[in-house]
Amino acid sequence: MRIAIVGGGITGLAAAYDLERLTDAQIDLFEASDRLGGKLGTERLGDLIVEGGPDCFFAAKPGVFEFIQELGLEDQLIAPKQKEFAMLVGGKLHRVPAGLVRLAGPDPQAVEAATFLTERGKAEWHGRLARGYQGRPAPDEDESIRSFFTKRFGDEFTRLVAEPLLAGTHGGDAERLSMRALYPAYYQSPIAPPLERPTFLSFRSGMQSLVDALVNGLQRTQVHLNTGISAIDRPFRARMDTAAACQGFALRYRRSPIQGGTEAVEEFDCLLLAIPANHAASLAPGDLAQKLRQIPHRSSAIVTLAYRREEVGHPLDGTGFLVPPSEPGTISGATWSSEKWDGRAPGDQVLLRVFLREGHHSVEEAREAIEPLLSIQGEPLYSSIKTWPEALPQYEVGHLDRLAEIDALLAQYPRLFLAGTSFRGVGVPDCLRQGREIAKKIAETL
Ligand SMILES: Cc1cc2nc3c(=O)[nH]c(=O)nc-3n(C[C@H](O)[C@H](O)[C@H](O)COP(=O)(O)OP(=O)(O)OC[C@H]3O[C@@H](n4cnc5c(N)ncnc54)[C@H](O)[C@@H]3O)c2cc1C
């Protein structure tokens, strides 16, 4: 029995890890790039630790902590040194009072203390609270982030607090993004229980530690780097003359240059596409491809900058700031990495991660936004940019219905599986969970 996994991101790696333990099949993992990890990747540059993609994960998601323990990474976990952050409104940084973004609902005192909310916005918030929004969505009903929060907390709170936190971090539009798909637990029950541990965690040496631990945990998976799957010849492109043709998959790929760069076709009994929907669409048959293309993806870029601490005039208290999507500008926020996490930069330097909005792609744009805001006098000691074209999946209203349609089409191919960031959760813990769940499903199918 041969299983092919296409995609060596965190989803594909988690799937391979569990498939090794659940089956005795031969497992081949194909990765188009020259490294494993996909969007996760940390670079160490002298004394700087630079994250290209995610810099932390939501540790309260079910199962993630236990999996990290299983991988032997528990002692590598680090919590942020600070929790507070700011909101950039009207060109000024405003501290976000701690109780404003509680999962259990904003604390009225925090609403009063928020300097970026107007008296009108606060009155609207109090008015909505007094009226007590009673509506609970039916299990199959969907609603946009904007609609959900406006009903409960009013327009201004939604625009300046909920949208930057819940839609801006996805590079998305709050009027289109689905509450039901993105925040299912909160959507059904907006009063959340207290959390057991700090919500966001990272690893001492960066998120790459998670990739390395998964890779080290693989014993017998054959990993093929620089090997992008270019087509699935059979059964998708060939005529299905016999029932046997439905049983397996013929994957077409180009061997790495070291192996001669020649094209090859290999047969597999079972196929997992652990790649984003926009990539899977170019391999899938017509009807499935069409559905996969209905999941949009947006672009972003992260600029990392290091400065001499003495040249940064503005105090860097907290972890950074967000910019509400309704505010003008080229950036959606910034993280003070050196202030948020231990060990990211030498003590006399500050390390900043600046998030560019879609359509902006240069270090200069990030500098123009951040340097006046933080009264930075000198030139950066280090700068780099990591662009993320069409890398942020958009779970728009109706996303779960689209997934049901995709599942119905997949039923034609009992040994074809899809998992990862575009489908059932965008964060790192969601992708780990999807990789593990799909491994279980594959093992049950074989
Ligand atoms: C800028 C940015 C910041 C983020 N920040 C956070 C964060 O702070 N916390 C968090 O939890 N999540 C964050 N995320 C989300 C998280 O990083 C992703 O959801 C997750 O890493 C996706 O993993 P994946 O394995 O599903 O997909 P990917 O990481 O995209 O991996 C897919 C892999 O498949 C390969 N591939 C594609 N097509 C083919 C092909 N035809 N043949 C072979 N290989 C192929 C690709 O090269 C890639 O390596 C962020 C995402 C981005 C873009």
PDBQT file of the ligand as one rigid body, heavy atoms in Angstrom, charges set to zero:
ROOT
HETATM    1  C1  LIG A 501       1.911  35.757   7.019  1.00  0.00    +0.000 C 
HETATM    2  C2  LIG A 501       1.249  34.685   7.824  1.00  0.00    +0.000 A 
HETATM    3  C3  LIG A 501       1.255  34.767   9.213  1.00  0.00    +0.000 A 
HETATM    4  C4  LIG A 501       0.636  33.768   9.967  1.00  0.00    +0.000 A 
HETATM    5  N1  LIG A 501       0.671  33.855  11.324  1.00  0.00    +0.000 NA
HETATM    6  C5  LIG A 501       0.131  32.871  12.070  1.00  0.00    +0.000 A 
HETATM    7  C6  LIG A 501       0.279  32.876  13.487  1.00  0.00    +0.000 A 
HETATM    8  O1  LIG A 501       0.909  33.772  14.070  1.00  0.00    +0.000 OA
HETATM    9  N2  LIG A 501      -0.267  31.843  14.189  1.00  0.00    +0.000 N 
HETATM   10  C7  LIG A 501      -0.922  30.810  13.574  1.00  0.00    +0.000 A 
HETATM   11  O2  LIG A 501      -1.398  29.892  14.261  1.00  0.00    +0.000 OA
HETATM   12  N3  LIG A 501      -1.060  30.770  12.226  1.00  0.00    +0.000 NA
HETATM   13  C8  LIG A 501      -0.539  31.760  11.467  1.00  0.00    +0.000 A 
HETATM   14  N4  LIG A 501      -0.628  31.707  10.106  1.00  0.00    +0.000 N 
HETATM   15  C9  LIG A 501      -1.327  30.562   9.480  1.00  0.00    +0.000 C 
HETATM   16  C10 LIG A 501      -0.439  29.311   9.413  1.00  0.00    +0.000 C 
HETATM   17  O3  LIG A 501       0.887  29.659   9.165  1.00  0.00    +0.000 OA
HETATM   18  C11 LIG A 501      -0.905  28.399   8.278  1.00  0.00    +0.000 C 
HETATM   19  O4  LIG A 501      -2.286  28.178   8.338  1.00  0.00    +0.000 OA
HETATM   20  C12 LIG A 501      -0.235  27.032   8.295  1.00  0.00    +0.000 C 
HETATM   21  O5  LIG A 501       1.157  27.147   8.462  1.00  0.00    +0.000 OA
HETATM   22  C13 LIG A 501      -0.593  26.321   7.003  1.00  0.00    +0.000 C 
HETATM   23  O6  LIG A 501      -0.029  25.035   6.977  1.00  0.00    +0.000 OA
HETATM   24  P1  LIG A 501      -0.360  24.041   5.786  1.00  0.00    +0.000 P 
HETATM   25  O7  LIG A 501       0.541  22.878   5.936  1.00  0.00    +0.000 OA
HETATM   26  O8  LIG A 501      -1.819  23.767   5.726  1.00  0.00    +0.000 OA
HETATM   27  O9  LIG A 501      -0.022  24.840   4.446  1.00  0.00    +0.000 OA
HETATM   28  P2  LIG A 501       1.362  25.433   3.946  1.00  0.00    +0.000 P 
HETATM   29  O10 LIG A 501       2.192  25.896   5.063  1.00  0.00    +0.000 OA
HETATM   30  O11 LIG A 501       0.992  26.398   2.880  1.00  0.00    +0.000 OA
HETATM   31  O12 LIG A 501       2.115  24.179   3.304  1.00  0.00    +0.000 OA
HETATM   32  C14 LIG A 501       1.783  23.669   2.053  1.00  0.00    +0.000 C 
HETATM   33  C15 LIG A 501       3.058  23.168   1.398  1.00  0.00    +0.000 C 
HETATM   34  O13 LIG A 501       2.708  22.555   0.162  1.00  0.00    +0.000 OA
HETATM   35  C16 LIG A 501       3.680  22.867  -0.812  1.00  0.00    +0.000 C 
HETATM   36  N5  LIG A 501       3.028  22.709  -2.121  1.00  0.00    +0.000 N 
HETATM   37  C17 LIG A 501       2.057  23.479  -2.683  1.00  0.00    +0.000 A 
HETATM   38  N6  LIG A 501       1.703  22.985  -3.896  1.00  0.00    +0.000 NA
HETATM   39  C18 LIG A 501       2.466  21.863  -4.086  1.00  0.00    +0.000 A 
HETATM   40  C19 LIG A 501       2.555  20.908  -5.141  1.00  0.00    +0.000 A 
HETATM   41  N7  LIG A 501       1.797  20.988  -6.253  1.00  0.00    +0.000 N 
HETATM   42  N8  LIG A 501       3.442  19.887  -5.014  1.00  0.00    +0.000 NA
HETATM   43  C20 LIG A 501       4.217  19.764  -3.891  1.00  0.00    +0.000 A 
HETATM   44  N9  LIG A 501       4.174  20.657  -2.873  1.00  0.00    +0.000 NA
HETATM   45  C21 LIG A 501       3.304  21.685  -2.967  1.00  0.00    +0.000 A 
HETATM   46  C22 LIG A 501       4.096  24.285  -0.477  1.00  0.00    +0.000 C 
HETATM   47  O14 LIG A 501       5.384  24.561  -0.979  1.00  0.00    +0.000 OA
HETATM   48  C23 LIG A 501       4.057  24.263   1.056  1.00  0.00    +0.000 C 
HETATM   49  O15 LIG A 501       5.306  23.929   1.612  1.00  0.00    +0.000 OA
HETATM   50  C24 LIG A 501      -0.010  32.686   9.316  1.00  0.00    +0.000 A 
HETATM   51  C25 LIG A 501      -0.014  32.607   7.927  1.00  0.00    +0.000 A 
HETATM   52  C26 LIG A 501       0.620  33.589   7.177  1.00  0.00    +0.000 A 
HETATM   53  C27 LIG A 501       0.630  33.484   5.679  1.00  0.00    +0.000 C 
ENDROOT
TORSDOF 0
